Amino acid sequence: MKAQFKYAFLAGLYFRGPVLAVVFVMNTIFILLGSLGLLPIAAHITAVSLGGVAIAVMLAANIGGDIAIARRMFTAPVAYLHALTPVPRWKTLLAGIIAMTAMDLVSMTFVITAEVWLSFNLAGGGYWQMVWNYLRVSDPSMLLALVLWIPLAILAYYLLTIMIIMFCVTVKKSVFYTMPASGLLAFLLACACFYISSLLQLVLAPFSDVQRHLFFIMISPGSNIAIPFLILLVLLETAGLFIITSKLLERKINL
């Protein structure tokens, strides 16, 4: 299992690693100079602009890195060696999903946080005081949601999104392989998965407000007690898709 994590991380890091290194060095230099007051206004505006560009570049690099990890499982010739390893497929799938999620969220959290810091610093100290005053007078339950539940909800939904994509690719490579327009069928299956996921949120209707956006159902938790149940529901959906995908991977897939 350790080897599977190692190779999955290396596959994703090979693509996004250089981009992450450049973005990290650039933002770190700007933050240090800005905190010391050594950035002229023109340089500070440039830093904020480059930070915004870095977010888009990092997002593209993360997508490429995730594709590189997925190619190890689904694209020849590397996938042949990957499939022949004497390891249960659920372990390789789990390693790939964790590698994608960890590298994506860590890198995006850094670049977004750096951009927010540079923007606030450019705007002056008033914004920092406003944030501090808000946190100081906020209800403890609101702070708990901000610090714990919201990050966990983002993590859960990110895992679900990646799992839906991996599930649809697996179905395309196995069930839909001999069918015409298999790519279109996989795309429609992904849309159906997201739609079913939205409908399942109706089970939380007693605890929250139900909203409809076009064909999709979304809930707006009426209280912080509903957020843990939402996270649990999303994790259960992810686990169900993970089990089904693992079973399909154990069968013969066409690489």
C-alpha positions as CSV (number, residue, x, y, z in Angstrom):
1,M,0.0,0.0,0.0
2,K,2.9,2.4,0.8
3,A,4.3,1.8,-2.7
4,Q,1.0,2.6,-4.3
5,F,0.8,6.0,-2.4
6,K,4.4,6.7,-3.4
7,Y,3.9,6.1,-7.1
8,A,0.6,7.9,-7.2
9,F,2.1,11.0,-5.5
10,L,5.1,10.9,-7.8
11,A,2.9,10.7,-10.9
12,G,0.9,13.7,-9.8
13,L,3.9,15.6,-8.5
14,Y,5.9,15.2,-11.7
15,F,3.4,17.3,-13.6
16,R,2.5,19.9,-11.0
17,G,5.7,20.0,-8.9
18,P,7.6,22.6,-11.0
19,V,4.5,24.8,-11.1
20,L,3.9,24.5,-7.4
21,A,7.6,25.3,-6.7
22,V,7.6,28.5,-8.8
23,V,4.3,29.7,-7.3
24,F,5.4,28.9,-3.8
25,V,8.7,30.9,-4.1
26,M,7.0,33.8,-5.9
27,N,4.2,34.2,-3.3
28,T,6.5,33.7,-0.4
29,I,8.8,36.5,-1.6
30,F,5.9,38.8,-2.1
31,I,4.4,38.0,1.3
32,L,7.7,38.5,3.1
33,L,8.4,41.8,1.3
34,G,4.8,43.0,1.8
35,S,4.9,42.2,5.6
36,L,8.1,44.2,5.9
37,G,6.6,47.1,4.0
38,L,9.3,46.9,1.3
39,L,6.9,46.6,-1.7
40,P,6.1,49.9,-3.5
41,I,2.4,50.4,-4.4
42,A,3.1,49.5,-8.1
43,A,5.0,46.3,-7.1
44,H,2.2,45.4,-4.7
45,I,-0.4,45.7,-7.4
46,T,1.7,43.6,-9.6
47,A,2.1,41.0,-6.8
48,V,-1.7,40.8,-6.4
49,S,-2.2,40.4,-10.2
50,L,0.4,37.7,-10.4
51,G,-1.2,36.0,-7.4
52,G,-4.5,35.8,-9.3
53,V,-2.7,34.4,-12.4
54,A,-1.0,31.8,-10.1
55,I,-4.4,30.5,-9.0
56,A,-5.4,29.8,-12.6
57,V,-2.0,28.3,-13.5
58,M,-2.1,26.1,-10.3
59,L,-5.6,24.9,-11.2
60,A,-4.5,23.9,-14.6
61,A,-1.5,22.1,-13.2
62,N,-3.6,20.3,-10.7
63,I,-6.0,19.1,-13.5
64,G,-3.0,17.9,-15.5
65,G,-1.5,16.1,-12.4
66,D,-4.8,14.4,-11.7
67,I,-5.0,13.2,-15.3
68,A,-1.4,11.8,-14.9
69,I,-2.5,9.8,-11.9
70,A,-5.6,8.5,-13.6
71,R,-3.6,7.5,-16.7
72,R,-1.6,5.1,-14.6
73,M,-4.8,3.1,-14.1
74,F,-6.6,3.5,-17.4
75,T,-4.2,4.2,-20.2
76,A,-1.8,1.8,-21.9
77,P,1.1,1.1,-21.7
78,V,1.6,2.2,-18.1
79,A,-1.7,0.8,-17.1
80,Y,-0.7,-2.7,-18.1
81,L,2.1,-2.8,-15.4
82,H,-0.3,-1.1,-13.0
83,A,-2.9,-3.8,-13.5
84,L,-0.5,-6.7,-13.2
85,T,0.8,-5.7,-9.8
86,P,-0.3,-8.2,-7.1
87,V,-2.3,-5.6,-5.2
88,P,-6.1,-5.4,-4.8
89,R,-7.4,-2.7,-7.1
90,W,-9.1,-0.9,-4.2
91,K,-5.7,0.0,-2.8
92,T,-4.4,1.5,-6.0
93,L,-7.7,3.4,-6.4
94,L,-7.6,4.7,-2.9
95,A,-4.0,5.8,-3.3
96,G,-4.8,7.7,-6.4
97,I,-7.8,9.4,-4.9
98,I,-6.0,10.5,-1.8
99,A,-3.0,11.7,-3.8
100,M,-5.2,13.8,-6.0
101,T,-7.2,15.3,-3.2
102,A,-4.2,16.0,-1.0
103,M,-2.1,17.7,-3.6
104,D,-5.1,19.6,-5.1
105,L,-6.4,21.0,-1.8
106,V,-3.0,21.8,-0.3
107,S,-1.8,23.7,-3.4
108,M,-5.0,25.6,-4.0
109,T,-5.3,26.5,-0.3
110,F,-1.8,28.0,-0.4
111,V,-2.3,30.1,-3.6
112,I,-5.8,31.3,-2.5
113,T,-4.6,32.2,1.0
114,A,-1.6,34.0,-0.4
115,E,-3.8,36.0,-2.8
116,V,-6.2,37.0,0.0
117,W,-3.2,38.1,2.2
118,L,-1.7,40.2,-0.6
119,S,-5.1,41.8,-1.4
120,F,-5.8,42.6,2.2
121,N,-2.3,43.9,2.7
122,L,-2.7,46.1,-0.4
123,A,-6.0,47.5,0.9
124,G,-4.5,48.4,4.3
125,G,-4.9,47.3,7.8
126,G,-8.6,48.1,8.0
127,Y,-9.5,44.8,6.5
128,W,-7.4,42.8,9.0
129,Q,-9.1,44.7,11.9
130,M,-12.5,44.0,10.4
131,V,-11.8,40.3,10.2
132,W,-10.5,40.3,13.8
133,N,-13.6,42.1,15.1
134,Y,-15.8,39.7,13.3
135,L,-14.1,36.7,14.8
136,R,-14.1,38.2,18.2
137,V,-17.8,38.9,18.4
138,S,-18.9,35.8,16.4
139,D,-20.9,33.1,18.1
140,P,-18.8,30.0,19.1
141,S,-20.9,27.7,17.0
142,M,-20.3,30.0,14.0
143,L,-16.5,29.8,14.6
144,L,-16.8,26.0,14.9
145,A,-18.5,25.9,11.5
146,L,-15.9,28.2,10.0
147,V,-12.9,26.3,11.3
148,L,-14.1,22.7,11.3
149,W,-17.3,22.0,9.4
150,I,-16.8,24.1,6.3
151,P,-13.3,22.7,5.6
152,L,-14.6,19.2,6.2
153,A,-17.6,19.8,3.8
154,I,-15.2,21.1,1.1
155,L,-13.0,18.0,1.5
156,A,-16.1,15.7,1.4
157,Y,-17.5,17.3,-1.8
158,Y,-14.0,17.2,-3.4
159,L,-13.7,13.5,-2.7
160,L,-17.2,12.9,-4.1
161,T,-16.4,14.8,-7.3
162,I,-13.2,12.9,-7.9
163,M,-14.9,9.6,-7.1
164,I,-17.7,10.3,-9.6
165,I,-15.1,11.0,-12.3
166,M,-13.1,7.9,-11.5
167,F,-16.4,5.8,-11.5
168,C,-17.5,7.1,-14.9
169,V,-14.1,6.5,-16.4
170,T,-14.1,3.0,-15.1
171,V,-17.6,2.3,-16.5
172,K,-16.4,3.8,-19.8
173,K,-13.5,1.4,-19.9
174,S,-15.5,-1.7,-18.9
175,V,-19.3,-1.6,-19.4
176,F,-19.4,1.1,-22.1
177,Y,-16.3,0.0,-24.0
178,T,-18.0,-1.9,-26.8
179,M,-20.8,0.6,-27.1
180,P,-20.8,3.5,-29.7
181,A,-20.2,6.9,-28.2
182,S,-18.9,5.5,-25.0
183,G,-17.4,8.9,-24.0
184,L,-20.8,10.6,-24.4
185,L,-22.4,7.8,-22.3
186,A,-19.8,8.3,-19.6
187,F,-20.5,12.1,-19.6
188,L,-24.2,11.5,-19.2
189,L,-23.6,9.0,-16.4
190,A,-21.5,11.7,-14.6
191,C,-24.4,14.2,-15.0
192,A,-26.8,11.5,-13.6
193,C,-24.5,10.9,-10.6
194,F,-24.4,14.6,-9.7
195,Y,-28.2,14.8,-10.1
196,I,-28.8,11.8,-7.9
197,S,-26.4,13.2,-5.4
198,S,-28.4,16.4,-5.3
199,L,-31.7,14.5,-4.8
200,L,-30.3,12.5,-1.9
201,Q,-29.9,15.8,0.0
202,L,-33.7,15.7,0.4
203,V,-33.2,13.3,3.3
204,L,-31.8,16.3,5.2
205,A,-34.9,18.4,4.5
206,P,-36.1,18.2,8.2
207,F,-32.9,19.9,9.3
208,S,-32.5,22.5,6.5
209,D,-34.0,24.7,3.9
210,V,-34.4,23.0,0.4
211,Q,-33.6,25.1,-2.6
212,R,-34.0,24.2,-6.3
213,H,-31.5,25.4,-8.9
214,L,-32.7,24.4,-12.4
215,F,-32.8,20.6,-12.1
216,F,-30.7,20.3,-9.1
217,I,-31.6,20.3,-5.4
218,M,-29.5,22.0,-2.8
219,I,-29.9,22.4,0.9
220,S,-29.0,25.4,3.0
221,P,-28.4,24.0,6.5
222,G,-30.7,25.9,8.9
223,S,-28.4,25.2,11.8
224,N,-24.8,24.0,12.4
225,I,-26.1,20.7,13.6
226,A,-27.2,19.9,10.0
227,I,-23.7,20.3,8.5
228,P,-22.2,17.1,10.1
229,F,-25.2,15.1,8.7
230,L,-24.5,16.7,5.2
231,I,-20.9,15.7,5.4
232,L,-21.8,12.2,6.5
233,L,-24.2,11.8,3.6
234,V,-21.6,13.0,1.1
235,L,-19.0,10.6,2.5
236,L,-21.5,7.7,2.3
237,E,-22.1,8.5,-1.3
238,T,-18.4,8.6,-1.9
239,A,-17.9,5.2,-0.1
240,G,-20.7,3.6,-2.2
241,L,-19.1,4.8,-5.5
242,F,-15.7,3.7,-4.3
243,I,-16.9,0.1,-3.6
244,I,-18.7,-0.1,-7.0
245,T,-15.6,1.3,-8.8
246,S,-13.3,-1.1,-7.0
247,K,-15.5,-4.1,-8.1
248,L,-15.5,-2.9,-11.7
249,L,-11.7,-2.5,-11.6
250,E,-11.3,-6.1,-10.4
251,R,-13.1,-7.2,-13.5
252,K,-11.5,-7.1,-16.9
253,I,-11.2,-3.5,-18.1
254,N,-10.1,-2.5,-21.6
255,L,-6.9,-0.4,-21.6
